[in-house]
Amino acid sequence: MNPKIERVIKDIDKTKEKITEFQSRLRELEKQKTELENIEIVEAVRGMDIPLNDLPAILKALREQNGAPFTSGQLGPKSTKPNKEENEE
C-alpha cells in the first residue's frame, strides 16, 4: 500500500482513539459538575433551616408564585446552552 495512505490511516486511527478518550473525559467531567451542583443545592437548602417534610410544599409554592408551569419539577433552566444565533455572531 502507498506509504502516504498508510500514514493517513494511522493518523485517522490515532485521532479516533483521542476522540474516544476525550468523550470519556467529558462524561466524567459532566458527572463531576452535576455532583458539585447537587452538593451546592443541598448545602443551600440545609442552610435555610427548613424541615425536610416542609420542603416539597415550599418548592411548590415557589413554582406557583413564579407562575411558571415547571412540569419537570425544576426551578430553573436545565441547561445553559447558547442559541445558534449567539454562536454565529
Backbone as a chain_set.jsonl record, in Angstrom:
{"seq": "MNPKIERVIKDIDKTKEKITEFQSRLRELEKQKTELENIEIVEAVRGMDIPLNDLPAILKALREQNGAPFTSGQLGPKSTKPNKEENEE", "coords": {"N": [[0.851, -1.176, 0.0], [0.38, 2.273, -0.539], [2.687, 4.424, 1.045], [1.923, 6.984, 1.937], [-0.817, 6.791, 2.171], [-0.964, 4.826, 4.147], [0.138, 6.266, 6.286], [-1.785, 8.239, 6.62], [-3.961, 6.657, 7.343], [-3.036, 5.664, 9.805], [-2.934, 8.083, 11.199], [-5.643, 8.677, 11.225], [-6.598, 6.572, 12.824], [-5.281, 7.176, 15.255], [-6.444, 9.634, 15.816], [-9.141, 8.912, 16.121], [-8.887, 7.355, 18.416], [-8.082, 9.305, 20.276], [-10.354, 10.914, 20.256], [-12.211, 9.184, 21.412], [-11.07, 8.961, 23.975], [-11.301, 11.652, 24.814], [-14.09, 11.943, 24.798], [-14.786, 10.204, 26.828], [-13.514, 11.455, 28.976], [-14.929, 13.865, 28.971], [-17.52, 12.983, 29.697], [-16.972, 12.151, 32.315], [-16.198, 14.59, 33.495], [-18.595, 16.025, 33.225], [-20.196, 14.515, 34.914], [-18.917, 14.991, 37.364], [-19.387, 17.751, 37.568], [-22.195, 17.804, 37.829], [-22.458, 16.438, 40.269], [-21.156, 18.267, 41.986], [-22.827, 20.489, 41.679], [-25.165, 19.426, 42.783], [-24.347, 19.047, 45.431], [-23.971, 21.705, 46.145], [-26.606, 22.653, 45.986], [-27.868, 21.101, 47.966], [-26.469, 22.021, 50.228], [-27.288, 24.687, 50.235], [-30.042, 24.42, 50.698], [-30.036, 23.139, 53.173], [-28.875, 25.151, 54.66], [-30.935, 26.881, 54.975], [-32.505, 26.148, 57.041], [-34.911, 24.655, 56.863], [-37.442, 22.379, 57.585], [-37.264, 19.036, 56.425], [-39.634, 17.727, 55.638], [-41.258, 19.875, 55.005], [-40.217, 20.963, 52.753], [-41.1, 20.098, 50.06], [-43.62, 21.402, 49.874], [-42.896, 24.081, 50.065], [-41.305, 24.41, 47.782], [-43.257, 23.905, 45.848], [-44.959, 26.078, 46.299], [-43.253, 28.151, 45.543], [-42.99, 27.632, 42.805], [-45.633, 28.051, 41.969], [-45.926, 30.715, 42.671], [-44.149, 31.971, 40.95], [-45.461, 31.563, 38.63], [-44.758, 29.903, 36.603], [-45.142, 26.997, 34.791], [-43.567, 24.423, 35.753], [-43.003, 21.466, 34.624], [-41.167, 19.48, 34.907], [-40.331, 19.616, 37.446], [-38.282, 21.277, 38.116], [-36.676, 24.318, 39.194], [-35.43, 26.168, 37.635], [-33.771, 26.832, 34.471], [-32.718, 23.859, 32.776], [-30.408, 23.533, 31.258], [-27.687, 25.541, 30.044], [-27.162, 26.07, 27.396], [-26.033, 27.966, 24.687], [-27.909, 29.796, 22.234], [-28.16, 29.036, 18.697], [-27.907, 31.341, 17.195], [-26.412, 33.025, 18.856], [-23.954, 31.788, 18.785], [-23.185, 32.161, 16.18], [-22.592, 34.823, 15.895]], "CA": [[0.0, 0.0, 0.0], [1.082, 3.545, -0.618], [3.094, 4.895, 2.385], [1.145, 8.162, 2.331], [-2.129, 6.291, 2.599], [-0.755, 4.161, 5.436], [0.341, 7.298, 7.293], [-3.088, 8.865, 6.852], [-4.763, 5.671, 8.074], [-2.535, 5.681, 11.18], [-3.386, 9.342, 11.795], [-7.083, 8.523, 11.46], [-6.749, 5.699, 13.986], [-4.857, 7.942, 16.433], [-7.457, 10.663, 16.066], [-10.326, 8.228, 16.664], [-8.558, 6.969, 19.792], [-8.111, 10.52, 21.082], [-11.755, 11.316, 20.376], [-12.809, 8.289, 22.403], [-10.549, 9.368, 25.277], [-11.892, 12.938, 25.16], [-15.505, 11.733, 25.104], [-14.822, 9.601, 28.158], [-13.144, 12.52, 29.919], [-16.049, 14.8, 29.007], [-18.581, 12.369, 30.507], [-16.525, 12.189, 33.706], [-16.268, 15.984, 33.95], [-20.013, 16.375, 33.363], [-20.665, 13.837, 36.117], [-18.366, 15.743, 38.497], [-20.099, 19.025, 37.62], [-23.516, 17.531, 38.377], [-22.296, 16.127, 41.692], [-20.839, 19.512, 42.69], [-24.054, 21.295, 41.697], [-26.076, 18.81, 43.75], [-23.836, 19.367, 46.769], [-24.254, 23.126, 46.371], [-28.048, 22.77, 46.22], [-28.148, 20.522, 49.283], [-25.947, 22.936, 51.236], [-28.145, 25.879, 50.257], [-31.312, 24.059, 51.337], [-29.761, 22.9, 54.594], [-28.573, 26.432, 55.278], [-32.173, 27.63, 55.154], [-33.188, 25.618, 58.235], [-36.266, 24.238, 56.518], [-37.651, 20.953, 57.838], [-37.298, 18.263, 55.183], [-41.005, 17.416, 55.228], [-41.882, 21.107, 54.505], [-39.545, 21.373, 51.52], [-41.924, 19.981, 48.845], [-44.659, 22.428, 49.859], [-42.244, 25.364, 49.799], [-40.94, 24.422, 46.365], [-44.499, 24.022, 45.077], [-45.411, 27.456, 46.439], [-42.368, 28.972, 44.715], [-43.369, 27.421, 41.405], [-46.915, 28.712, 41.734], [-45.697, 32.151, 42.802], [-43.48, 32.426, 39.728], [-46.388, 31.421, 37.519], [-44.176, 29.075, 35.55], [-45.53, 25.586, 34.941], [-42.408, 23.538, 35.646], [-43.502, 20.102, 34.629], [-40.107, 18.544, 35.266], [-40.025, 19.768, 38.858], [-37.104, 22.105, 38.333], [-36.98, 25.716, 39.434], [-34.729, 26.996, 36.662], [-33.467, 26.112, 33.237], [-31.882, 22.68, 32.97], [-29.1, 23.73, 30.646], [-27.389, 26.913, 29.658], [-26.58, 26.025, 26.068], [-26.354, 29.168, 23.949], [-28.666, 29.624, 20.986], [-27.331, 29.008, 17.489], [-27.662, 32.711, 16.764], [-25.353, 33.566, 19.673], [-22.703, 31.179, 18.334], [-22.837, 32.63, 14.85], [-22.17, 36.223, 15.929]], "C": [[0.895, 1.237, 0.0], [1.424, 4.051, 0.797], [2.307, 6.116, 2.863], [-0.231, 7.75, 2.848], [-2.017, 5.622, 3.962], [-0.601, 5.186, 6.56], [-0.986, 7.983, 7.653], [-3.996, 7.924, 7.656], [-4.336, 5.637, 9.544], [-2.987, 6.947, 11.899], [-4.878, 9.288, 12.117], [-7.315, 7.679, 12.714], [-6.377, 6.421, 15.28], [-5.913, 8.973, 16.821], [-8.719, 10.054, 16.654], [-10.099, 7.825, 18.118], [-8.62, 8.178, 20.729], [-9.541, 10.998, 21.293], [-12.45, 10.473, 21.435], [-12.355, 8.669, 23.806], [-11.182, 10.68, 25.734], [-13.374, 12.804, 25.504], [-15.661, 11.141, 26.501], [-14.517, 10.644, 29.226], [-14.278, 13.534, 30.069], [-17.183, 14.255, 29.866], [-18.229, 12.425, 31.99], [-16.617, 13.608, 34.266], [-17.717, 16.441, 34.125], [-20.606, 15.745, 34.62], [-20.177, 14.587, 37.366], [-19.094, 17.068, 38.675], [-21.471, 18.836, 38.256], [-23.44, 17.235, 39.87], [-22.016, 17.391, 42.499], [-22.055, 20.439, 42.76], [-25.042, 20.743, 42.72], [-25.643, 19.108, 45.179], [-24.157, 20.816, 47.111], [-25.73, 23.343, 46.696], [-28.394, 22.256, 47.611], [-27.665, 21.46, 50.386], [-26.815, 24.183, 51.353], [-29.456, 25.587, 50.978], [-31.097, 23.827, 52.832], [-29.478, 24.198, 55.339], [-29.813, 27.265, 55.539], [-32.945, 27.175, 56.383], [-34.655, 25.286, 57.982], [-36.403, 22.752, 56.842], [-37.855, 20.201, 56.52], [-38.728, 17.989, 54.714], [-41.763, 18.654, 54.734], [-41.332, 21.515, 53.135], [-40.413, 21.223, 50.265], [-43.002, 21.07, 48.758], [-44.072, 23.8, 49.541], [-41.867, 25.471, 48.332], [-42.171, 24.566, 45.481], [-45.015, 25.457, 45.126], [-44.558, 28.397, 45.59], [-42.732, 28.853, 43.239], [-44.658, 28.163, 41.077], [-46.758, 30.231, 41.786], [-45.064, 32.721, 41.534], [-44.378, 32.308, 38.51], [-45.861, 30.57, 36.383], [-44.554, 27.621, 35.782], [-44.339, 24.657, 34.722], [-42.888, 22.101, 35.741], [-42.439, 19.107, 35.055], [-39.729, 18.668, 36.729], [-38.814, 20.639, 39.122], [-37.515, 23.555, 38.494], [-36.326, 26.647, 38.436], [-34.457, 26.21, 35.412], [-32.509, 24.962, 33.484], [-30.499, 22.863, 32.38], [-28.932, 25.185, 30.263], [-26.709, 26.932, 28.301], [-26.982, 27.283, 25.308], [-27.141, 28.837, 22.678], [-27.697, 29.592, 19.808], [-26.958, 30.411, 17.06], [-26.514, 33.325, 17.55], [-23.989, 33.04, 19.23], [-22.24, 31.763, 17.005], [-22.33, 34.057, 14.841], [-20.708, 36.373, 16.169]], "O": [[2.025, 1.212, 0.489], [0.545, 4.101, 1.657], [2.054, 6.264, 4.059], [-0.734, 8.295, 3.831], [-2.867, 5.821, 4.83], [-1.14, 5.003, 7.652], [-1.267, 8.264, 8.818], [-4.716, 8.369, 8.55], [-5.187, 5.587, 10.432], [-3.378, 6.898, 13.065], [-5.318, 9.791, 13.15], [-8.133, 8.032, 13.563], [-7.074, 6.294, 16.287], [-6.228, 9.154, 17.997], [-9.305, 10.612, 17.581], [-10.999, 7.938, 18.95], [-9.146, 8.085, 21.838], [-9.897, 11.439, 22.386], [-13.195, 10.999, 22.262], [-13.167, 8.697, 24.731], [-11.558, 10.816, 26.898], [-13.861, 13.482, 26.408], [-16.552, 11.528, 27.257], [-15.188, 10.704, 30.256], [-14.552, 14.004, 31.173], [-17.749, 14.986, 30.679], [-19.086, 12.712, 32.825], [-17.068, 13.8, 35.395], [-18.029, 17.164, 35.072], [-21.418, 16.363, 35.309], [-20.94, 14.79, 38.31], [-19.389, 17.469, 39.801], [-21.869, 19.615, 39.123], [-24.261, 17.723, 40.646], [-22.577, 17.571, 43.58], [-22.284, 21.095, 43.777], [-25.684, 21.507, 43.441], [-26.477, 19.388, 46.039], [-24.567, 21.12, 48.231], [-26.064, 24.129, 47.583], [-29.131, 22.908, 48.351], [-28.371, 21.673, 51.371], [-27.048, 24.677, 52.456], [-29.928, 26.4, 51.772], [-31.896, 24.274, 53.655], [-29.806, 24.324, 56.519], [-29.745, 28.262, 56.258], [-33.96, 27.784, 56.723], [-35.525, 25.601, 58.793], [-35.569, 21.95, 56.421], [-38.539, 20.684, 55.617], [-38.999, 18.019, 53.514], [-42.81, 18.51, 54.104], [-41.938, 22.333, 52.443], [-40.46, 22.155, 49.463], [-43.26, 21.598, 47.676], [-44.688, 24.59, 48.825], [-42.086, 26.509, 47.706], [-42.133, 25.273, 44.474], [-45.458, 25.993, 44.11], [-45.08, 29.335, 44.987], [-42.776, 29.849, 42.516], [-44.763, 28.82, 40.041], [-47.399, 30.947, 41.017], [-45.406, 33.821, 41.101], [-44.087, 32.892, 37.466], [-46.463, 30.525, 35.31], [-44.31, 27.078, 36.859], [-44.135, 24.161, 33.614], [-43.146, 21.594, 36.833], [-42.762, 18.011, 35.513], [-38.893, 17.906, 37.215], [-38.363, 20.726, 40.264], [-38.561, 23.977, 37.999], [-36.657, 27.832, 38.406], [-34.861, 25.053, 35.296], [-31.596, 25.07, 34.303], [-29.516, 22.391, 32.951], [-29.894, 25.948, 30.171], [-25.786, 27.716, 28.075], [-28.162, 27.634, 25.288], [-27.041, 27.738, 22.133], [-26.562, 30.059, 19.908], [-25.837, 30.655, 16.614], [-25.716, 34.071, 16.983], [-22.991, 33.758, 19.291], [-21.041, 31.848, 16.741], [-21.694, 34.472, 13.872], [-20.203, 37.495, 16.224]]}, "num_chains": 1, "name": "protein.A"}
